[in-house]
Amino acid sequence: MSFLKEFFEFLLIRKKFWLYPIIIILLVFGGLIVLTQGSAVAPFIYTLF
């Protein structure tokens, strides 16, 4: 967890605000893949890509 804390402090100090949307999208897609693994929703996710 200290890595995440340091990473977000780095983003704040260096003013890399443009990275926040990228990180949020990656977390959403990662969570979506984990939650729908092996479910009936999986074919619909694959059509997005």
FENBEL-V198386 format. One line per field, one symbol per residue. phi: phi as a letter, one per 30 degrees, with the letter a starting at -180 (. if undefined). burial: 1 if it has 24 or more other ideal C-beta (glycine too) atoms within 12 Angstrom, else 0. A space follows every 10 residues. Layout:
phi->???
burial->???
This chain:
phi->.dddddddde ddddhcddde dddddddddd dddddcdicd deddddddc
burial->0000000000 0000000000 0000000000 0000000000 000000000
